[in-house]
Amino acid sequence: MMSLIRNKDFWRNFINALATAASMATLITFLCDWKAKEVNPWILVVIAVGIFGLSILYGYLMIWRKDKIELKFNPSFKMTIKYGNLFDPTHDGIIVIPVNQYFDTQLEGSLVSRDSVLGTFITKIWQNRVDELDQKIESGLPKEGGVENPSRSAGKKVKYDLGTCVKLLDGGKIYVLVVTTEKNEDNQTVLSKKDYPIVIGELFNYLKTISKTHIIYMPLFGAGRGRMTRSRQRILSFLIDTLDFKYSDLSFPKGVNIIIKDGYKDDINLNIIENHFDKALKD
Protein backbone atom coordinates (compact mmCIF):
# COMPACT_ATOMS: atom_id res chain seq x y z
CA MET A 1 0.00 0.00 0.00
CA MET A 2 2.80 2.42 0.89
CA SER A 3 4.54 1.74 -2.43
CA LEU A 4 1.29 2.66 -4.20
CA ILE A 5 1.04 5.92 -2.27
CA ARG A 6 4.62 6.82 -3.21
CA ASN A 7 4.13 5.92 -6.88
CA LYS A 8 4.13 9.11 -8.97
CA ASP A 9 2.66 7.36 -12.01
CA PHE A 10 -0.31 6.21 -9.94
CA TRP A 11 -1.07 9.75 -8.79
CA ARG A 12 -0.67 11.16 -12.29
CA ASN A 13 -3.13 8.63 -13.72
CA PHE A 14 -5.49 9.07 -10.76
CA ILE A 15 -5.59 12.86 -11.20
CA ASN A 16 -6.09 12.52 -14.96
CA ALA A 17 -9.04 10.18 -14.40
CA LEU A 18 -10.51 12.44 -11.75
CA ALA A 19 -10.12 15.50 -13.96
CA THR A 20 -11.77 13.70 -16.88
CA ALA A 21 -14.70 12.63 -14.71
CA ALA A 22 -15.08 16.16 -13.35
CA SER A 23 -15.06 17.60 -16.87
CA MET A 24 -17.72 15.15 -17.99
CA ALA A 25 -19.88 15.97 -14.97
CA THR A 26 -19.55 19.69 -15.71
CA LEU A 27 -20.51 19.11 -19.35
CA ILE A 28 -23.55 17.04 -18.39
CA THR A 29 -24.66 19.69 -15.90
CA PHE A 30 -24.27 22.40 -18.56
CA LEU A 31 -26.17 20.53 -21.26
CA CYS A 32 -28.96 19.16 -19.10
CA ASP A 33 -31.45 20.98 -16.96
CA TRP A 34 -30.24 19.24 -13.84
CA LYS A 35 -31.60 20.72 -10.65
CA ALA A 36 -29.14 19.60 -8.03
CA LYS A 37 -31.21 21.04 -5.18
CA GLU A 38 -33.97 18.54 -5.91
CA VAL A 39 -31.61 15.55 -5.78
CA ASN A 40 -31.14 13.58 -2.58
CA PRO A 41 -27.75 14.62 -1.10
CA TRP A 42 -26.87 10.97 -0.47
CA ILE A 43 -27.11 10.26 -4.19
CA LEU A 44 -24.56 13.01 -4.81
CA VAL A 45 -22.32 11.47 -2.15
CA VAL A 46 -22.60 8.04 -3.77
CA ILE A 47 -21.77 9.49 -7.21
CA ALA A 48 -18.75 11.36 -5.81
CA VAL A 49 -17.46 8.27 -4.00
CA GLY A 50 -18.02 6.20 -7.14
CA ILE A 51 -16.04 8.64 -9.27
CA PHE A 52 -13.27 8.75 -6.68
CA GLY A 53 -13.17 4.94 -6.47
CA LEU A 54 -13.12 4.49 -10.25
CA SER A 55 -10.29 7.02 -10.49
CA ILE A 56 -8.27 5.03 -7.93
CA LEU A 57 -8.98 1.81 -9.84
CA TYR A 58 -7.90 3.43 -13.12
CA GLY A 59 -4.69 4.74 -11.55
CA TYR A 60 -3.87 1.27 -10.22
CA LEU A 61 -4.67 -0.55 -13.46
CA MET A 62 -2.44 1.83 -15.41
CA ILE A 63 0.60 0.96 -13.27
CA TRP A 64 -0.19 -2.72 -12.70
CA ARG A 65 2.55 -4.82 -14.22
CA LYS A 66 2.39 -8.41 -15.36
CA ASP A 67 4.79 -10.93 -13.84
CA LYS A 68 4.76 -13.16 -16.92
CA ILE A 69 4.27 -12.77 -20.67
CA GLU A 70 4.57 -15.06 -23.70
CA LEU A 71 5.85 -14.24 -27.17
CA LYS A 72 5.78 -16.50 -30.22
CA PHE A 73 8.47 -16.23 -32.90
CA ASN A 74 7.10 -19.19 -34.84
CA PRO A 75 4.89 -22.23 -34.04
CA SER A 76 7.89 -24.12 -32.61
CA PHE A 77 9.65 -21.23 -30.86
CA LYS A 78 7.72 -19.75 -27.97
CA MET A 79 9.40 -17.56 -25.37
CA THR A 80 8.13 -17.01 -21.83
CA ILE A 81 9.49 -14.03 -19.92
CA LYS A 82 8.84 -14.00 -16.20
CA TYR A 83 10.19 -12.97 -12.83
CA GLY A 84 11.56 -15.67 -10.58
CA ASN A 85 14.51 -17.78 -9.51
CA LEU A 86 16.66 -19.30 -12.26
CA PHE A 87 17.60 -22.10 -9.85
CA ASP A 88 14.05 -23.00 -8.85
CA PRO A 89 14.10 -26.76 -8.09
CA THR A 90 11.03 -27.22 -10.31
CA HIS A 91 12.98 -26.13 -13.40
CA ASP A 92 13.50 -29.37 -15.28
CA GLY A 93 15.42 -28.72 -18.47
CA ILE A 94 18.48 -26.82 -19.65
CA ILE A 95 19.70 -24.02 -17.38
CA VAL A 96 22.00 -21.47 -19.02
CA ILE A 97 24.76 -19.92 -16.91
CA PRO A 98 26.75 -16.87 -18.11
CA VAL A 99 30.51 -16.97 -17.50
CA ASN A 100 33.49 -14.79 -18.39
CA GLN A 101 35.89 -15.64 -21.21
CA TYR A 102 38.22 -17.56 -18.86
CA PHE A 103 35.50 -19.75 -17.33
CA ASP A 104 36.64 -18.55 -13.89
CA THR A 105 35.10 -20.22 -10.85
CA GLN A 106 37.13 -18.54 -8.10
CA LEU A 107 34.85 -16.59 -5.75
CA GLU A 108 37.65 -14.92 -3.84
CA GLY A 109 38.83 -11.52 -5.04
CA SER A 110 37.02 -9.97 -7.99
CA LEU A 111 36.97 -12.93 -10.38
CA VAL A 112 33.42 -14.14 -9.70
CA SER A 113 30.92 -12.15 -7.64
CA ARG A 114 28.91 -14.20 -5.19
CA ASP A 115 25.67 -12.41 -6.09
CA SER A 116 26.08 -12.97 -9.83
CA VAL A 117 24.32 -15.83 -11.65
CA LEU A 118 27.58 -17.78 -11.82
CA GLY A 119 28.36 -17.01 -8.17
CA THR A 120 24.92 -18.29 -7.13
CA PHE A 121 25.41 -21.36 -9.32
CA ILE A 122 28.70 -22.15 -7.58
CA THR A 123 27.54 -21.50 -4.00
CA LYS A 124 24.22 -23.33 -4.36
CA ILE A 125 25.29 -26.36 -6.36
CA TRP A 126 29.09 -26.67 -6.30
CA GLN A 127 29.96 -25.13 -2.93
CA ASN A 128 32.23 -27.99 -1.83
CA ARG A 129 32.88 -29.38 -5.32
CA VAL A 130 34.52 -26.53 -7.22
CA ASP A 131 37.41 -28.78 -8.27
CA GLU A 132 34.90 -31.19 -9.78
CA LEU A 133 33.20 -28.28 -11.57
CA ASP A 134 36.54 -27.17 -13.02
CA GLN A 135 37.23 -30.71 -14.23
CA LYS A 136 33.86 -30.92 -15.96
CA ILE A 137 34.39 -27.53 -17.59
CA GLU A 138 37.85 -28.56 -18.76
CA SER A 139 36.58 -31.80 -20.29
CA GLY A 140 33.73 -29.95 -22.04
CA LEU A 141 35.78 -27.14 -23.56
CA PRO A 142 36.60 -27.24 -27.26
CA LYS A 143 40.03 -28.69 -27.98
CA GLU A 144 40.87 -25.71 -30.15
CA GLY A 145 40.00 -22.05 -29.88
CA GLY A 146 41.42 -21.14 -26.49
CA VAL A 147 44.19 -18.53 -26.31
CA GLU A 148 46.62 -18.63 -23.40
CA ASN A 149 47.27 -15.46 -21.44
CA PRO A 150 50.29 -16.24 -19.21
CA SER A 151 50.48 -12.68 -17.91
CA ARG A 152 47.16 -12.98 -16.10
CA SER A 153 47.90 -12.73 -12.39
CA ALA A 154 44.80 -14.45 -10.99
CA GLY A 155 42.31 -16.99 -12.25
CA LYS A 156 42.60 -19.26 -15.24
CA LYS A 157 45.03 -18.52 -18.02
CA VAL A 158 43.18 -19.59 -21.19
CA LYS A 159 40.48 -17.39 -22.64
CA TYR A 160 37.76 -18.31 -25.12
CA ASP A 161 35.65 -16.48 -27.65
CA LEU A 162 32.33 -14.92 -26.75
CA GLY A 163 29.51 -17.42 -27.18
CA THR A 164 31.66 -20.47 -26.41
CA CYS A 165 29.41 -23.06 -24.75
CA VAL A 166 30.11 -25.96 -22.40
CA LYS A 167 27.48 -28.52 -21.45
CA LEU A 168 27.53 -29.97 -17.92
CA LEU A 169 25.47 -32.76 -16.40
CA ASP A 170 24.96 -32.85 -12.64
CA GLY A 171 22.26 -34.22 -10.36
CA GLY A 172 20.00 -35.11 -13.26
CA LYS A 173 20.07 -31.53 -14.58
CA ILE A 174 21.65 -30.04 -17.68
CA TYR A 175 23.62 -26.80 -17.48
CA VAL A 176 25.08 -24.84 -20.36
CA LEU A 177 27.85 -22.40 -19.48
CA VAL A 178 28.22 -19.69 -22.12
CA VAL A 179 30.86 -16.98 -22.40
CA THR A 180 28.97 -13.69 -22.25
CA THR A 181 31.58 -11.28 -20.94
CA GLU A 182 35.19 -10.24 -21.40
CA LYS A 183 37.57 -9.13 -18.67
CA ASN A 184 38.84 -5.57 -19.07
CA GLU A 185 42.12 -4.14 -17.78
CA ASP A 186 40.55 -3.51 -14.37
CA ASN A 187 39.44 -7.17 -14.19
CA GLN A 188 35.79 -6.16 -14.57
CA THR A 189 33.37 -8.24 -16.61
CA VAL A 190 32.07 -6.38 -19.65
CA LEU A 191 29.54 -7.16 -22.39
CA SER A 192 29.44 -4.54 -25.14
CA LYS A 193 26.42 -3.68 -27.29
CA LYS A 194 28.18 -4.76 -30.48
CA ASP A 195 29.04 -8.17 -28.98
CA TYR A 196 25.58 -8.85 -27.56
CA PRO A 197 24.14 -10.29 -30.82
CA ILE A 198 27.23 -12.50 -31.19
CA VAL A 199 26.66 -14.06 -27.76
CA ILE A 200 22.96 -14.59 -28.41
CA GLY A 201 23.60 -16.08 -31.84
CA GLU A 202 26.29 -18.53 -30.70
CA LEU A 203 24.21 -19.60 -27.72
CA PHE A 204 20.97 -20.21 -29.60
CA ASN A 205 22.70 -21.99 -32.46
CA TYR A 206 24.22 -24.28 -29.85
CA LEU A 207 20.99 -24.76 -27.92
CA LYS A 208 19.07 -25.80 -31.02
CA THR A 209 21.32 -28.89 -31.25
CA ILE A 210 20.60 -30.14 -27.71
CA SER A 211 17.15 -28.86 -26.76
CA LYS A 212 14.66 -30.88 -28.82
CA THR A 213 13.17 -32.47 -25.70
CA HIS A 214 14.16 -29.91 -23.07
CA ILE A 215 12.81 -26.60 -21.81
CA ILE A 216 15.42 -23.83 -21.73
CA TYR A 217 15.85 -21.50 -18.76
CA MET A 218 18.19 -18.52 -18.98
CA PRO A 219 18.79 -15.17 -17.26
CA LEU A 220 18.71 -11.77 -18.95
CA PHE A 221 22.31 -11.34 -20.11
CA GLY A 222 23.84 -7.92 -19.57
CA ALA A 223 21.34 -6.83 -16.91
CA GLY A 224 23.74 -7.35 -14.03
CA ARG A 225 27.51 -7.81 -14.12
CA GLY A 226 27.74 -7.28 -17.87
CA ARG A 227 27.75 -3.51 -17.34
CA MET A 228 25.94 -2.71 -20.55
CA THR A 229 25.32 1.03 -20.84
CA ARG A 230 21.59 0.66 -21.40
CA SER A 231 18.59 0.22 -19.13
CA ARG A 232 17.39 -3.30 -18.36
CA GLN A 233 14.20 -2.54 -20.28
CA ARG A 234 16.27 -1.72 -23.38
CA ILE A 235 18.46 -4.80 -22.91
CA LEU A 236 15.41 -7.08 -22.84
CA SER A 237 14.06 -5.38 -25.98
CA PHE A 238 17.47 -5.77 -27.63
CA LEU A 239 17.48 -9.50 -26.84
CA ILE A 240 14.03 -10.00 -28.37
CA ASP A 241 14.90 -7.90 -31.43
CA THR A 242 18.07 -9.94 -31.98
CA LEU A 243 16.13 -13.20 -31.88
CA ASP A 244 13.33 -11.80 -34.05
CA PHE A 245 15.55 -10.48 -36.83
CA LYS A 246 18.19 -13.22 -36.94
CA TYR A 247 17.03 -16.40 -35.23
CA SER A 248 13.24 -16.45 -35.29
CA ASP A 249 13.25 -19.44 -37.66
CA LEU A 250 14.95 -21.72 -35.10
CA SER A 251 12.99 -24.49 -33.43
CA PHE A 252 12.71 -24.97 -29.66
CA PRO A 253 9.69 -27.28 -29.26
CA LYS A 254 9.67 -27.13 -25.46
CA GLY A 255 10.10 -23.37 -25.30
CA VAL A 256 12.57 -20.82 -23.96
CA ASN A 257 12.15 -19.14 -20.58
CA ILE A 258 13.83 -15.84 -19.71
CA ILE A 259 13.98 -15.69 -15.91
CA ILE A 260 14.36 -12.16 -14.55
CA LYS A 261 15.34 -11.41 -10.97
CA ASP A 262 12.50 -10.10 -8.79
CA GLY A 263 14.79 -7.20 -7.88
CA TYR A 264 14.52 -5.90 -11.46
CA LYS A 265 10.73 -5.39 -11.37
CA ASP A 266 11.04 -1.63 -11.01
CA ASP A 267 13.36 -1.52 -14.04
CA ILE A 268 11.40 -3.70 -16.47
CA ASN A 269 7.78 -3.30 -17.51
CA LEU A 270 6.61 -6.51 -19.17
CA ASN A 271 3.35 -4.84 -20.21
CA ILE A 272 5.29 -2.55 -22.55
CA ILE A 273 7.31 -5.45 -23.92
CA GLU A 274 4.18 -7.48 -24.60
CA ASN A 275 2.24 -4.61 -26.17
CA HIS A 276 5.09 -3.82 -28.54
CA PHE A 277 6.39 -7.22 -29.53
CA ASP A 278 3.12 -9.15 -29.57
CA LYS A 279 1.99 -6.95 -32.45
CA ALA A 280 5.45 -6.66 -34.05
CA LEU A 281 5.94 -10.43 -34.20
CA LYS A 282 2.62 -10.82 -36.02
CA ASP A 283 3.39 -8.23 -38.71
Secondary structure in CASP SS format (residue, H / E / C, confidence):
PFRMAT SS
TARGET T0000
AUTHOR 0000-0000-0000
METHOD secondary structure of the structure
MODEL  1
M C 1.00
M H 1.00
S H 1.00
L H 1.00
I H 1.00
R H 1.00
N C 1.00
K H 1.00
D H 1.00
F H 1.00
W H 1.00
R H 1.00
N H 1.00
F H 1.00
I H 1.00
N H 1.00
A H 1.00
L H 1.00
A H 1.00
T H 1.00
A H 1.00
A H 1.00
S H 1.00
M H 1.00
A H 1.00
T H 1.00
L H 1.00
I H 1.00
T H 1.00
F H 1.00
L H 1.00
C C 1.00
D C 1.00
W C 1.00
K C 1.00
A H 1.00
K H 1.00
E H 1.00
V C 1.00
N C 1.00
P H 1.00
W H 1.00
I H 1.00
L H 1.00
V H 1.00
V H 1.00
I H 1.00
A H 1.00
V H 1.00
G H 1.00
I H 1.00
F H 1.00
G H 1.00
L H 1.00
S H 1.00
I H 1.00
L H 1.00
Y H 1.00
G H 1.00
Y H 1.00
L H 1.00
M H 1.00
I H 1.00
W C 1.00
R C 1.00
K C 1.00
D C 1.00
K E 1.00
I E 1.00
E E 1.00
L E 1.00
K E 1.00
F E 1.00
N E 1.00
P C 1.00
S C 1.00
F E 1.00
K E 1.00
M E 1.00
T E 1.00
I E 1.00
K E 1.00
Y E 1.00
G C 1.00
N C 1.00
L C 1.00
F C 1.00
D C 1.00
P C 1.00
T C 1.00
H C 1.00
D C 1.00
G E 1.00
I E 1.00
I E 1.00
V E 1.00
I E 1.00
P E 1.00
V E 1.00
N E 1.00
Q C 1.00
Y C 1.00
F C 1.00
D C 1.00
T C 1.00
Q C 1.00
L C 1.00
E C 1.00
G C 1.00
S C 1.00
L C 1.00
V C 1.00
S C 1.00
R C 1.00
D C 1.00
S C 1.00
V H 1.00
L H 1.00
G H 1.00
T H 1.00
F H 1.00
I H 1.00
T H 1.00
K H 1.00
I H 1.00
W C 1.00
Q C 1.00
N C 1.00
R C 1.00
V H 1.00
D H 1.00
E H 1.00
L H 1.00
D H 1.00
Q H 1.00
K H 1.00
I H 1.00
E H 1.00
S H 1.00
G H 1.00
L C 1.00
P C 1.00
K C 1.00
E C 1.00
G C 1.00
G C 1.00
V E 1.00
E E 1.00
N C 1.00
P C 1.00
S C 1.00
R C 1.00
S C 1.00
A C 1.00
G C 1.00
K C 1.00
K C 1.00
V E 1.00
K E 1.00
Y C 1.00
D C 1.00
L C 1.00
G C 1.00
T C 1.00
C E 1.00
V E 1.00
K E 1.00
L E 1.00
L E 1.00
D E 1.00
G C 1.00
G C 1.00
K E 1.00
I E 1.00
Y E 1.00
V E 1.00
L E 1.00
V E 1.00
V E 1.00
T E 1.00
T E 1.00
E E 1.00
K E 1.00
N C 1.00
E C 1.00
D C 1.00
N C 1.00
Q C 1.00
T E 1.00
V E 1.00
L C 1.00
S C 1.00
K C 1.00
K C 1.00
D C 1.00
Y H 1.00
P H 1.00
I H 1.00
V H 1.00
I H 1.00
G H 1.00
E H 1.00
L H 1.00
F H 1.00
N H 1.00
Y H 1.00
L H 1.00
K C 1.00
T C 1.00
I C 1.00
S C 1.00
K C 1.00
T C 1.00
H C 1.00
I E 1.00
I E 1.00
Y E 1.00
M E 1.00
P C 1.00
L C 1.00
F C 1.00
G C 1.00
A C 1.00
G C 1.00
R C 1.00
G C 1.00
R C 1.00
M C 1.00
T C 1.00
R C 1.00
S C 1.00
R H 1.00
Q H 1.00
R H 1.00
I H 1.00
L H 1.00
S H 1.00
F H 1.00
L H 1.00
I H 1.00
D H 1.00
T H 1.00
L H 1.00
D H 1.00
F H 1.00
K H 1.00
Y C 1.00
S C 1.00
D C 1.00
L C 1.00
S C 1.00
F E 1.00
P E 1.00
K E 1.00
G E 1.00
V E 1.00
N E 1.00
I E 1.00
I E 1.00
I E 1.00
K C 1.00
D H 1.00
G H 1.00
Y H 1.00
K C 1.00
D C 1.00
D C 1.00
I C 1.00
N C 1.00
L H 1.00
N H 1.00
I H 1.00
I H 1.00
E H 1.00
N H 1.00
H H 1.00
F H 1.00
D H 1.00
K H 1.00
A H 1.00
L C 1.00
K C 1.00
D C 1.00
END
